[in-house]
Structure formats: structure tokens, C-alpha cells
Amino acid sequence: MSTPSDQVTPPSEPVSSSSNDRNLAMITHLSGFVLYIIVPLIVWLIHKDRSDKAYLAGEAKEALNFQITMLIAWVIAWILQIILIGFILMGVLWLVNLIFCIVAAVKVSSDGHYRYPWTLRLVT
């Protein structure tokens, strides 16, 4: 016979991140290098209203904000091609995007959270 103290009660708060959520967050960060804002936007739009997917929505929003910042920087670099500095800036932006996407994916897969530096927080 079991007593109420022997029974396991489910936790009142959902777990912050499951293995699947972490993997999807990692893919979301990595996809920013190839598909820019498309994948982070889709993941964020699908999961933004679900309380059990708050972790995934937060990581997708962070990746989306970074990719929007990179898009703005690409437009500025494209305009600056007129004075030839844009060509150098485009190479630097490509390298920065690659490095930060990889660092974010590694950090998310190990610690669970990553916040990009120098990012405009336009999506709140």
C-alpha cells in the first residue's frame, strides 16, 4: 500500500531545455550562417507562444536578432562598396558571422544558453 509521501509528483515547472530543444537550438544558431534569418524566424514564430518551449523560443530570438544585425551590416557594407571599403567589410562580416554561429552552437550544446555580443535587440 502506498502513502501520499511515497508517490512521485510531477514538477510544477517545465524543464528548461530538453535534449531535442538543445539540438534544435544548436541547428538554429548554425543555420544562421547559411540561411540567415529564415530558420531562426521560423523556429521563433512556431514556438514563441508555447510556455513549454520558452528556452527554444529564447535561443531562436537571440539568433534572429543577431542575423538581423548582420543583415543591416551587410546592407551598409554593400553601400560602402562605392568607396571600396565595403569589399573588406563584407569579408570581415562573413568571417564574424561564421565564427559567432559556430561559437553559439557549441555554447548552446554544452551550457544551454548563448548571448551574442554587439547585437541589436530588435525582436523582443
Sequence and secondary structure as in RCSB ss.txt:
>XXXX:A:sequence
MSTPSDQVTPPSEPVSSSSNDRNLAMITHLSGFVLYIIVPLIVWLIHKDRSDKAYLAGEAKEALNFQITMLIAWV
IAWILQIILIGFILMGVLWLVNLIFCIVAAVKVSSDGHYRYPWTLRLVT
>XXXX:A:secstr
   TTTS    SS  S  HHHHHHHHHHHHHHHHHTTHHHHHHHHHHTT GGGHHHHHHHHHHHHHHHHHHHHHH
HHHHGGGGTHHHHHHHHHHHHHHHHHHHHHHHHHHTS    TT      
